[in-house]
Amino acid sequence: NPRVIGVKNSSMPVQDIQMWRDEGALVFNGPDEQLLSGLAAGAAGGIGGTYAAMPELYLEIYRCFKAGELEKGREVQNECCRIIYKMCSTQGNMYAVIKEILRLQGGPDIGGVRAPLLALEPGDQAIVVQAHEMIQAAIAKYC
């Protein structure tokens, strides 16, 4: 379609970014866990669900890539992945976790998720706090 100029590639294989670029599209990496790989494959940037909870870290990955500091970029990317794994270890939906992390960071209480997404369970709060603390520690270390 000639009216489409860009695409968010959410498939896990980063080579799909090249395929879209070869078609002339502006491509944004989708999987948060592979922003650095997506940039290396030619993505112009990224669009991710966990970016709201830790934008400083994703901006640092982008900065490292542009500056050629790939080892540091990989370290930050790996830490983002560890945080994502922690966020996904709750009973509730990851977006419920993100909303609670934003509240812990001083953002407004924007409520939970709507059905059919699963709300946080009482036991999830400790995991949310751990993820929040991991984010703060990573920002202090890398940014």
C-alpha positions in Angstrom: 0.0 0.0 0.0 1.7 3.2 -1.1 0.0 5.2 1.8 1.9 3.1 4.4 5.3 4.6 5.1 6.2 2.8 8.3 5.6 -0.3 10.4 6.1 -1.6 13.9 7.7 -5.0 13.6 6.7 -7.1 16.6 7.8 -10.4 15.3 10.7 -12.0 17.2 13.0 -12.6 14.2 15.0 -9.3 13.7 15.6 -10.2 10.1 12.0 -9.2 9.5 13.2 -5.6 10.0 15.4 -6.0 6.9 12.5 -7.4 4.9 10.3 -4.4 5.7 13.2 -2.0 5.0 13.8 -3.6 1.7 10.1 -2.8 0.9 10.9 0.8 1.6 9.2 1.1 5.0 10.4 3.0 8.0 10.6 0.2 10.6 10.3 0.4 14.4 11.4 -2.5 16.6 8.5 -4.0 18.6 9.8 -6.6 21.1 11.2 -4.6 24.1 13.6 -7.5 24.9 15.5 -6.9 21.6 15.6 -3.1 21.0 19.4 -3.2 20.6 19.2 -6.1 18.1 16.4 -4.3 16.2 18.5 -1.2 16.0 21.5 -3.2 14.7 19.2 -4.8 12.1 18.2 -1.3 10.9 15.2 -0.3 12.9 14.8 3.5 13.2 13.7 3.2 16.8 11.4 1.2 19.0 7.9 1.1 20.3 7.4 -0.9 23.4 5.0 -1.6 26.2 7.6 -1.5 29.0 9.1 1.8 27.8 6.7 3.8 30.0 8.0 2.1 33.1 11.7 2.7 32.3 12.2 5.2 29.5 15.6 6.2 30.8 17.0 2.8 30.2 15.6 2.5 26.7 16.9 5.9 25.8 20.3 4.8 27.1 20.2 1.7 24.9 19.4 4.0 21.9 22.2 6.5 22.9 24.7 3.6 23.3 23.8 2.2 19.9 24.2 5.6 18.2 27.5 6.2 20.0 28.8 2.7 19.1 29.0 1.7 22.8 27.5 -1.7 22.1 28.9 -3.5 25.2 27.2 -1.0 27.5 24.1 -1.1 25.3 24.0 -4.9 25.7 24.4 -4.6 29.5 21.5 -2.1 29.7 19.4 -4.3 27.3 20.1 -7.4 29.5 19.0 -5.5 32.6 15.8 -4.4 30.9 15.2 -8.1 30.0 15.7 -9.1 33.7 13.2 -6.4 34.7 10.7 -7.6 32.1 11.1 -11.2 33.3 10.3 -10.0 36.9 7.3 -8.0 35.7 5.9 -11.1 33.9 6.3 -13.2 37.0 3.1 -11.9 38.6 -0.4 -13.5 38.4 -1.7 -10.2 36.9 -1.2 -8.9 33.5 2.1 -7.1 32.7 0.3 -3.9 31.9 -1.3 -4.0 35.4 2.3 -4.2 36.7 3.4 -1.3 34.6 0.5 0.9 35.8 1.5 0.1 39.4 5.1 0.8 38.8 4.2 4.2 37.3 2.2 4.9 40.5 5.2 3.9 42.6 7.4 6.2 40.6 5.2 9.2 41.6 2.9 9.1 38.6 -0.9 9.4 39.0 -3.0 6.4 40.1 -4.5 5.6 36.7 -6.2 2.4 38.0 -5.8 -1.1 36.9 -6.4 -2.9 33.6 -9.8 -3.8 32.2 -11.1 -7.2 31.4 -10.2 -9.5 29.9 -6.7 -8.5 31.2 -6.0 -9.9 34.6 -5.7 -7.4 37.5 -2.9 -7.7 40.1 -3.4 -10.3 42.8 -2.6 -9.4 46.4 0.6 -11.4 46.3 1.8 -9.5 43.2 2.6 -6.3 45.1 5.9 -7.6 46.4 7.0 -8.5 42.9 5.9 -5.1 41.6 8.0 -3.4 44.3 11.0 -5.6 43.4 10.6 -4.7 39.7 10.4 -1.0 40.6 13.5 -1.3 42.7 15.3 -3.0 39.9 14.4 -0.2 37.6 15.6 2.5 40.0 18.9 0.6 40.6 19.5 0.2 36.8 18.8 3.9 36.2 21.3 4.8 39.0 23.9 2.4 37.5 23.5 3.2 33.7 22.0 6.6 33.3 
